[in-house]
Amino acid sequence: MMDQRLIAVALGKEPADLVIRNGRLINVHTGEIYPADIAIAGERIAAVGALPEGVCGPNTRVLDAAGKHLAPGFIDAHIHIESSMLTYTEFAKMVVKHGTTAVASDLMEVTIVSGVEGMKEVLAESARTPVKLYYPVPAFMEENGLQTTGSTLHAEMMDELIQLPQAVGLAEVLAPPILAGSPASAHMLELAGRYGKTAEGHAPAMYGGPLDAYVSAGINSDHESTNREEARQKLRAGLRVLMREGSASTDLRACLKVITEDKADARHCAMVSDDIDALHIKDCGHLDHKVRIAVEEGVDPVTAIQMVTLNPAESFRIDGECGSIAPGKYADIVVLSSLEQCAVDQVVSKGALVVDGGALTADLPAPRYSDQLRNTVHMPPVTGDDLVLRTDLAAKTAKAHVIGASPVSLLTEDLIVDLPVRDGVVQPDLEQDILRIACVERYGKNGSIGRAFIKNFGLKSGAIAISVGHDHHNVSVVGSDPADMALAVGRVGELQGGLVFVDGGKVVEEIALPICGLLADEDGDAVAEKLRALIAAMAARGCTVPSPNVTLSFITLIFIPALAISDQGLFDVASFQIIDPILSAE
């Protein structure tokens, strides 16, 4: 709809609400930097450049940028805000200080636990913050017998959700169902086409013919590239490549080589988080951190800014309202005291100054949630005996599948390892850095427990349990001593969700996550410092994983190769089935 006031302000016939003077505009459309002023009327930009005389009235607020750079508000085109372990309000308070004014998040983790009703509560909450939430609809949550969830999405729900005003497309359209000719996937893609929405992909380690077949179904983008060749093939196939730098998946530097060394056009590339926790945000930042990495790797600073503004906006077809500083767009503006260092000084969101001198100025009250998002953990008591793998009483050794975790990637390995057996119980092997792992159903539906082994955590004593586990959010636990593991699981239940580290029969560190078993009800800095203490306690006991909470939360994701675990057991991604972790025992 045509806004007559914007026209009047642009022509100097009415005064603006806010004028930004003496800035150096980063024009992401042309790649230029030049002096410009900005006139803002309400939530939108009216004029950019040399402003008419009548633009400043007695009530116009004037912000002097003093020669600093003016960038569009930053946009994260793929992030699961739940991995921050913060409410949306606390998440927004943290990331807006780093220049973020919009994110695309499917809220799938909340939905898995609390259903569409819970998701809509968070969606409504987001509208009361300076960080806009664009909603890609989760493209998979059906019952499949491979994992137990609190809620599912059915076909008729998809028809409703894709028409929500915040909906921009489909999220995480999985490759295996597409290649298998899934009718449900075909229906979802038909819905996206019917309503002019995008289809964001999820195709880890996919190349060649399978990639072409996948893209031909109508997929627009993918965030799973882990190396230069994968990024190049996906760009060549016409996908927008969303380069990921998260707490546990540090793929950005490798993928940037397709720009810096192969000289690929960066206009179809964006930088995203996928999963970052509160400690990562506090210590590193958000998209500003990724811009700094890109510049360090040799990407032109303006190109790097494009990769967190216009490029992600175009990826979700929201560039008509954000992604650049241009007339008619939302007045989302980041004032940078250093372009190369992406040093955020001030942030304007929808025409309001919300960050000044790097400090939050907006008042954002804590949200109040209904019971739909609380009291979601219903586990019976668990003992150490419940968490071990058993085999032949007479066996001395067992050949087992072991999940090979990575400290820097979400991909895992399928390792075949010989493990000792004692009294019919398969034992961990600390010399080989092999620990027990279990996944306990937490919704009170069936009491199932999956059991296996995991390598590369480095933990010499103690156990870590967490109620965040993609894409089912049952309680996962890693350790060597079954009693410590059971205590950690039990404490998570008492907290109604949480992250708990136990050693020697005592709780060492914990973070309560009472909202869906995913989110804390504390401020972001407090959660970050509790997480710092927990990671330090684990590191003191040998843990070599930089972000054990995020790494463990992805060991449960049955759509990322090679192995994963759910409450139903050990899952082989290649064969797409639950497998027996024990190959043989003798």
N, C-alpha and C positions, 0 to 999 in steps of 0.2 A: 504494500500500500504506500502511495506517495505521501511523504511527510512534508507538509507545507512549511512547518517551522524550520526544518533543515534548509529548505530552499531560501527562506527569508534571511536566515543567519548567514548563509553563504553569499548572499547578495548584499549584506550589510544593512538590511532593512530592520533587523531585530538583533539585539545583543546576544552573545553567546553566554552560556552558563560558566564555562571554563575555557580559558585561552592558555595554551602553552607557547611561550615565546623563546626565541634564541636557541632552538635546538638544531641538531644536525640529523636530518631525517634519513633513516635507512629505508630506501624504497625497494622492497623485495620484488616488485614487479619488473623494475628495470635494472636492478643491481647497483644503483647509484647511491651516493651519500651527498647530501647538499643541505644548505641552511633552509629551514622552513619553520613556520608557525602553524599551530593547529587550533581550530575553533570547534568547540564541542557544545552541542545542544542536547540536553537530557542525556541519554545513554549512547548517542551516536555522534560520529564525526560529521561536521557540516562543511568544513573547508580546510584545505592544506596548502601551505605556501605563503604567498604575500596576501595578507588578509585585508578586507575592505575596512574603511575607517569606522563604520558604525558597528563593528563587531564587539567592541568593548563598551559596556554600559556601567552604570553605578553599582550594579550587583554582580558584575562579572568577576569571577575569581581568576587571577593571573598567576600562572606558575612559570617562573623563570628557570629554564633548563640550563642556562649559563654555558652554552656551547657543548653540552653533553649529547650523546647519541640517543635518538628516539627510535626504538624498535617496536614492532607489533607485540602484543601479548603472546606469550609462548603457549603452544598447544601440544599436549602429549596425546598422540593418536592411538596409543595402545598402552593402557595401564590398568592393573587390577588394584584399586585403591585399598582393598581389604588387606593386601600384603603389607601395607604400612602398619597394620594393627591399630589403626586410629579410626575414630569416627570420621565421617566425611568433613564435618566442621573442623576438627583438629587437623586433618590432612590439608584442608584448604588453607588454614592459618599458617601452616609450615611452608607449603609450596608457593603461595602467592608472594612471599618474601623473596623468592628466587625468580620471579617474573612470570610464573604460570598463571594464566587467566582462563584456561579451558582444558578439559581432558575428555578423552573418549574412553568410557569404562562400561563394561557390560553388567557390572554388579552381579555377576554370575555366582560368586561365592556366597553372598547374602541370600540370593535366590535359591541356591542349592539347599541351604539350611532352613530358611524361613518362608520360601515361596514368593509368589508374585506380590502378595500383600506386604511382606517385609521389604522387598525391593522398592515398592512404590513409596514407602516411608522414607527411604534414603534418597530417592529421586526428589521428593518434595523438600527434604532437608537441603539438598544441594542448591536449590533455587534461592536459599537465604544466605548464600556465601558469595564471595567475589570470584569464585572459580566455577565457571559454567560446566555442566556435565552434559555431554552428548552421549546418547545411549545406543550402542550397537546391541541388538537383541541376541542373547545367547542362542547359538545354532545347534546345541546338543545338550540334552539333559534327560534323555529318555531312560526308562528302566531297561537294563540290559543283562542283569544277573551277574555282572562283573564287579559291581560295587554297590554299597547301600547308601542312599542319600536321604536327606530329610524331605525333599520335595522334587518334583519333576515338572518339566514343561511339556504340554501336549500340543498337538497340531492346532487346535482351536485357540489356544493361548497365543501361539505365534501370530495368528491372524490379527488378534487384538493388539499385541505389543508392537508389531511393526508399524502400526498406525498412530502410536503415541507421538505427541508433538516433539518430544526429545529424541525420538528414534531416528538414527541416521543410516542404519543398515543391519546386516547380520555380522555377528562376531564369531571368530574362530570356526569357520566352516571347515570341518575336518576332511583330510584327504582320503583316508581309507573308505568311508562310506560313499564318497563321490565315485571313486574308482570301482567300487563294487556295485554301482548302479542303485544306490539306496533310494527308494521312493520318497522317504521322509526328507532327504536332502534335496531331491528334485522339487518337492513341494515348497521348501523354504526358499530355494533360489527363484522359483516362480513368483513367490510373494515379493521378494526383493525387487525383481524386475517390474512387477505390476505397479509397485508404489514408488519406483524411481530411487530405490535405496541401493547402497553398496553391499558387497559381499566380501568381508575381510577373511583372509585365508589362514590356515594353520597347516603348514606342510614342511615339517622338519626333515632335513637331509634328503630332499627330493630333487632329482635331476632328470634330464633327458626326456624320454617318452612319457613316463609317468607324470612328470611336471607339465608337459604339454597337454596331456589328457585332462589333468586337473584344472589348468587355467581355462581350457576350452569350455568348461562348465559355467563360466561367467564370474570367476574369482577376480577381485580387483587388487588385492594387496596381500602381503605376507610379512610376518614379524619374526620368523624362525631361522633366518639365515645365520650361520655361525662362522662363515669364512668367505673369502673373496670370490671363489669360484661359484659358490651357491648364490651369492648376491648377484653376480654377473649373469648367471643363467636366468634367474628370476626377472631381472631387469630386461633382458633380451626377450623374454616371453611376454613382456608387457605388464608385468606386475609392478605396483609401487612397493618398494622395498623399505620396510620399517626396521631400521637398524637398532638393535637392542643393547642397552647397557643397564643392567639391573644389579641387585645386590649379589646374586649368585650366578648370573649369566652375563659375562663380560665379553660380548661379541663385537662391540662397536669398532674397536681399533682394527680388527681383522677385516671387517666389512668395508671400512672406509677406504681400504686400498683399491677398491674398484673405482673410486673417484680419484684418489691421489696418484695412483700408478697406472691404472688402465684408462684414465681420463674419461670415464663415463660421465655423461651429463647427470648432474645431481638433482635435477628438477623433479624426478620421480623417487627421490630418496628422502626419508625423514628419520629423525632420531627419537626413540621411544624408551620407556622404562620397563614395561611389562610388569615386573615385580620389584619394588624397592621398599625397605622397611624404614621405620622412623629414624633409626640410627644413621642409615645411609643419607637420608635427607638432611639431618642435622650436621653431619660431618662433611658431606660432599656437595649437597645441593640437589637440584632437580635437573631441569633441562639446561640451565646455565652451566652445570657441570659437564654435560654432553657437548655443549658448544665449546667449552675450553678444551676438551679432549680432541674435538675435530680440528680446532686451530693448531693444537700441538702436533697433530698428525699431518699438517700441511694443507688443510682445507682453508680456502679464502674465508675470512670472517663473515662477509656478507652472505656467502653461500651457506655457511654454518647457520646463520640466523634464518635464512630461507628454510632450512631443514627442520626448524622448530616453529615455523609460523605459516607461511603460504603453502608449503608443500603438504604438511599434514592437513591443513584446511581443505586443500583441493582433493586430498585422498578421500575425505568424507563428504565432499561436495558442500561444505559449509563456508566456502570462500566468499560467498555473497554477503556474509555477515561478520566474518572475522578472518584473521590471517594476514592482514596488511593494514597500514595506516592510509586510509583512502576515504573519500566522501561516502557517507551512507553506512559505513561499517560501524560495528560496536567500537566505542572509544576505549579500547584495550591497548594501553601504551606502557612500555617499559623504558624508563630513563636510565641509561647506562653511563657510569662514570668512566668506564674503560670498555672499549669494544672487544679488544683481543682477550681480555680477562673476563668478559661478560659479567662485569661487576654491577649488580642491580642496586640503584640508589632509590628510585621512586617507582611506584606502580599505580597506574590508573586502570580501574576495571569498570566497564560500563559507565564511564563518565565521572566516577568518583575516585578521589585520591585515597587509596587504601594502604599504601606503604610509603613511608617518608623517611629518608635517611636510613633505609634498610630495616626500619621497625614497622610493625603492623599498627595502623591507626584505626582500622575498622573494628567495631564492637560486634563480636560474634558469640552470642550466648550458646552454652552447651545444649545439645539437642536432648529431647525427652523421647524415649522409645516406648512403644507398647510391649505387651507381653509376647507379641508375635516374634520379637527379636531377642527375647530373653528366655532363660530356663530351657535351653535346647539340648542339654547333655543329660542323657538318661542311661547310664551304664551300671550294670550290676558290679559288685566287687570283683576285682581281678587279682589272681595270685600269680606268683612266679611260675608255677607249674603250667599255667594257662598260656604262657608266652614262649615256651620252648618247643623245638622240633624233636620229634621222637622217631626212632627207627628200630631195627632188630635189636633185641636185648643182647644177643651174642656178638653183635658187630663191634669192631674196634675202630673202623674208619668209615666215612661216608663221602661219596663224591657228590658235590652239590653245586647247583647254580648259585652264584653270588652276585649281588648287584654291585657293579663297579661305579661308584659315585665320582663326580668331578667337582673340584673346588671352583671352577670358572665357567662351567657349562651345565645346561640342563640335561644334556644327553648322558646316558649311562651305558655301561658295558655289561655283557653277559659273560661272566667269568666262571670257569669250571675249576673247582678247587677241592682238594682232599682235606677233610676236617676230622678231628678226633671224635670218637663216640665213647661215652661213659654211662654205663647202666641204661643203655637204650636212648640216651639223650645226646643229640648232636651238639658239640661244643664250639664256642667261638675260638679263634686263634689270634691272640693279641700280637704275636710275633709277625704274623702275616697281615696285621691290621684288619682283621675280620671280626665284626661284631654281630650280635643278634639284632634283628629288626622285627617288629610286630605292628599290626594295624588292627585296632579294636573298634568294632561297631559302636557308635555312641548315641544312636537315636532311639534305642530301646525297641528295635524292630525284630532282631533275630539273634543278637548276642554273638555274632560270628567274629572270628579272629584269624587274620592272615599272618603267617610266620615265615621268615626267611633269614638270610644273612646279607651283610653289607660291608663293603671294603672302602677304605680311604677316608674314614672319619678321624683316625688317629687317636681316638679317645682311649686312655689307658685305664680309667676307672670312672664310675658314675653312669648315669642314664639321663637322656633328654627325651621328654614327651611333649607333644604339641597337638592341639585340636584343629590346626590349620593343615589341610591336606587336599590338594587339588586332585580331582574334581569331585570329591565326595565329603571331605572334611570329617572323616573319622579320626580317632586319636592314634597317632603313630609314635612309636618309641624305639630308641636305639640305645644299646648298652651291652655289657657283657654279663653282669650279675642279674639274674631274673628277679631277685627280691627288690633291687633298686629300680628296675624297670616297672615292676608292679606298683611300687610306691609312687613313682612319677605319674603313672596313668591314673591312679586313684586320686592324687592331688589335683590333676587336671579336672577330674569329675567334680571334686569338692568346690573348685573355683567356678564351675559352670563354664569351663573352657579356659585354656591358658597355655603358657609355655613354661615348663618346669624342668629344672635340673636338680638331680638328686645324687648324692654320693655317700656311701657308708651308712645307708639307712636314714639319712637326714636330707631335708630339702635345703639346698644351698642357695638357689636363686629362683624366683618365679615372677611371672607377669600374668595377672588375671585378665582374661578376655571374655567377660560375661555377656557381651552382645554377639549373639550367634555363635559363640565360641571362637570368634574371629577378631573382635575389636575390643580394645580397652576403653574404659570410661574415664581415663585420665588425660591430661594434656600431653601434647606431643613430646616436649622436652623430657618430661618425667618418664614416659615410655622408652624414649631413646636411651636414657641413662640406665634404666633397669636392664635393657637389652645389652648395653655395654658391659655391665657387671656380669651378666649371665655368660656372654661370650668369653670374657676374661677368665671366669671360673673354669670354663671348659678348656680354654687354651692352656691354663695352668696344669691341666690333667692330660695334656697331649693333643687336644683336638687341633687339627690342621685346616679345618674348613673355615674360611673367613666369615661366612654367614650361615651357620649351621641351621638356624631356624628356617631360612628360605630354602636351602638345599633340601632339608628333610621334607618340607611341604611339597616339593616337586617330585620326590621319590615315589609319591603316590599317584602321579599322573599317568594314566594308562595309555596315553596317546603320544608319548615321547619315547623313542627307542633308547635302550633296548629292553630293559626290564623295569617293572614298577611293582608296587605292592598296594593291595586294597584289603578291606576286611575279608574278602573272599579268598585271598591267597596271593601267591606270586604270579605276576602277569607277564607274558611274553608278547611284546608289541608286534613282532614280526608275524607270528602265527595268530595273533589276536585272541588269545585264550589263557585261562588260568592253567598253570603247569605245576607239577610236583617239584618242589625245590631239591628233593633228593633224587639223584639219578640212580645210585646204587649204594649198598652198604655191605661190608664184609668184615 
